[in-house]
């Protein structure tokens, strides 16, 4: 699978090196230094996650050409027509309308604004705290994935670097605290309540919400944006070098709610029912995340119940 991913990346890069670069140089040489080129944005290929299954939709060779907004009426539309003509000359299996929207000529402003769903100040290269607070992790991951092959002007890369610099400290702490609360509420409190009531469906939802919160918290503490949910765990396994947390998350995902472990059991908030493996592994994951919080300097100690340290994390340095 890794080789397939590498082949897809190499194929797109070759397409630029062998065809697009010469198209720009020979026909738009006057503006060549103002045209940034690369492959980034929506699509599993931009994350390097493409495989054989990915070829059933929006699959094909292509690149993105990013230009300043004021250049679109000068040469941008003509450049886009030339690029589309080049694409049509080649065999582009599955080159759908949706993929066409993700490739070709676009302004720097529109690229980032469309992905982040806000009006980005790409000229001033700034982002307000309010904007940072509203942004979705996966959208941010999409905005900074892939590769930039060339950017002489530096405008596209400047805003990319702003996003790669990660959340401002206050926003970072708030988002961490939110996921600490979500993890504890769903998996360390409400799961036991639902199982005591015999509500297996609600308990399964608690388990899934706990998984989501744990993964999101992991990425926040690694200062990396998690991708779209179907790629989150796969991306996490690459960052989790020791493999302990990813192993526990995988085990948790495979466990079914064990109703027998809760027979004749009364709910008590301070007495975890360790007869249920989900309860014990939830504590193990809590310790893993607590260790990461301690190593990040956010808490002075380790304890599995993350909710207990929410207020401490929210304290400013």
N, C-alpha and C positions, 0 to 999 in steps of 0.2 A: 504494500500500500504506500509506503514511503517513497518507493521509486516512482510510482504513478504520480504522486504529488510533485516530486522533483521534475518529472517529465513535463507536467503541465506548466510549471513555472518557467522551465527552460524554453518551452515552445513559445510562450508569450514573449519572453525576452528576445528570442531569435527573430520573432516576427517584427519586433521593434528594430533590432539591429540590422536586419536584412532588407526590410521594406519601408517601415515608417520613418526611420532616421533619414534615409535618402530622399523620401518624399518631401519631408520638411526642408531639408537642405537645398534641394534642387528647385523647389517651387515656392518656398516661403523663407528663403535664406535671410531676407531683411528682418524677419521677426523671429528667427530661430532661437535667439537667446531669451525670448519672452515666453517660449512654449515649454512648459514642464510636462514630462511624460513618465508614465509608470503604470502600475496596476494596483489599484486600491479601491476599497468600497464594498458594495454588496456582492455577495457570491462566495461560495465555499472555496473557489480557486484563489481568491484574494487572501484567504487565511491559510492556504496550503493544505486544505482538507479534502480536496477533490479525490474521488475514487471512481470505480466503475459505476457505482450506483448514481453518482452525480450526473452522469451523462444522459439521464432521462429528461433533463430540462435545462434550459439556459446555459448550454455548454458550447464553447467555441473559443477560438484564439482571437485575442484582441487586446488593445491597450487603452488607457485614458490619456487625453491631452488636455491639460489644464492651463487656462490663459486668464489674464486680468479681465475684469468686466468690460473695461473701456476698449478692449481689443476685439470684442465679438463682432462689432459692426465694421471694423477695419479690415480684418482678414479671417476672423473666426468662422464665419459661415462658409466661406470658400474653402477653408481648411477642412471643415467637417465634410463638405461634399467630396473633396478629394480623398479623404480618409475612407468614406463610405464606398467610393468607387474602388478603392484598393481592396477593401474587404470583399466586395462582390466578385473580384477577379479570382479570389482563392476559394478553395473548398471549405465552407464554414458549416459543417453539420450542426444542426440544432441551434443555429444562430437566430434566436427568436427576437421578437420585438422587445421583450423585456431585457434581453441581453444587450440589444442595441442601445437602450436607454442608459445602461451602465458603462458603456464604452464609447469612445469617440471624443469629440471636442465638447468641453463644458467650461464654464467660468469657475475660478477658484471659489468665489462666493457661493455659487449655486451648488457646487459639489458638497461643501461642508454644511451649508444651510439645509439642503435636502436630506442629508443623512442625519444630522442632529436635530432637525425639525425646529430650528430657531433661526432668527436673522443674524447670521454670524458677521462680526466686524473683522473681516479678513484683512482689510487695509490697515486698521489700527492695531490689529493682532491682540485684541483684548477680549476678556470674557468676564461678565459681572458675576458676583457671588450668587445672585438669583438665578442666572442662567446655569451655572454649575449645579445648583441644587435641583433643577428640573431635568437635567440630562439623564438619559437612560444609559446604563453601563454598556449594553450591547451596541448601542448606536455609537458610543465613543470608540469601542473596539473596532467597529466597522470603519470609522473615519481615519484610523491610524494604522490599519493593517497593510499587508502587501509590501510593495517596493516602489521607490521612486528612482527611475533610471537616470533622469536628467532634470535639473532645475537651476539653470544659470541665474535667473532673476532672484530666486530664493524666496519668493512670496508664498508659494504653495507650502514649502518646507517650514517656513516661519510659523504658520498657523498650526501645522502638524506638530511642530516641536512644543508649541504652547499646550496642546492637548496631551502630548506625551509627558509633559511635566507633571501631570496628574492633578488631582483635586487640591484646592487650597486647604490648609490645615483644618480650619473650622468645618468646612464641608466634609472633609475626610472623616473627622471625628463623629460628626452627626450621622453619616452613613454607616460607619462602623457600629455606633450605638444602636441604630435601627435594626441592624441584622443580629446583633447580640440579643436584643429583645425578641426579635422574631424567632430566633433559634430556641431560646428558652421557653417562650410562650407556647410554641407549637409542639416541640418534641420533648421538652422537659417538664411541662405542666399539663397542657391540654390533651396530649396523647394518653397519659394515665387516666385522666378524667373520663375520656371517651371509652377507654377499654373497661373501666370500672362500670360504666353504664351499659356496656355490651354493644356500643355503637361502632362496629368495625369499619364502616365506610368513613365516618368522621375521623377515626384513628388513622386510617390510611392517608387521608388528606393531611393530617398533622405530620405524618412521617415525610411525605413529599415536601411540605412546606419547610420542614426542618432541614431536609437535604438541600433545598434551594438556598436557605439562609446560610448554611454552613459553607457552601461553595462560594457564595457571594462574599462572605466574610473573609474567606481564604484569599480571594483575589484582591480585596481591599487591603489586606495586610501585606500582600506581595506588591502592591501598587501597580497592578496590571488590570486592564479592563477585560472582563469576561465577555466572550462572544455570545452570539445567539444561543438560546438555551439548548438546542440539540447538539451544540459543539462544546458546551461549557465543561462537562466532565472530561472530555477528551483533551481539551486544552489544559485542564487542571493537572492531569496525569503527567504532562510534560514539565510543569513547574514544580510538582511535588517530587523532588529528587529521591528522598528517602522512601517514598511510596506508602508510608504508614497511613496518612490521612486518606489518601485515595483508596487504599485497600479497605479501610473501615467504611467509607462511603459506599463502596461497591457492595460490601457485605450487607449494609443497612438496606440498600436498594433491593437486594434479593430476599430479604426477610419478609415473611407474611405475619400479620398480626396473630399472635398466639392466644386465642381466647381461653384455652385451658389454663394458662398461667395466671389467669385472673379469676378463676372460679373461687368462690368463698373468700375473696380478697376485698377488704374495705379500703377506700381511697384515703390516703393520708399524705398531705403535701410534703412532709419531712421524712417519709419512709418510702424510698423508691422500691418498687417491686422488681428485684433483680432476677426473679424467676423468668421474666420476659427478657430475652436477649436484646430486644430493641431498646429497652430501658438502660441496660448496662453499656451497650455500644454507644448510646447517646451520651453517656457520661464520658466514655473514652474520647469521643470526638470533641466534647466540651473541653477536656484536658488538652487535646492537641491545639485547639483554637486559643485556649487560655495561654498556652506556652508561647504561641505566636504573638499574642497581645503583650505579654511580658517582654519578649525580645524586641518588640517595637517600642518599648518604653511607655506604653499606655497604662499598664497596671504594675504594681510592685510584687505580685504573687501569682500563683496559679490555683484556680479552683474551677471545677467543671460547670457550675451554675453561672452562666455568663450574665444573666440579668443582674446579679449582685454587684457587678462592676460597671454598669452602664453610666451612672452619674460620674464616676471617676474618669471614665474615658471622655466625657463631655467637658471636663474641666480644661480650661485653656492653659497652655504652658506659661 
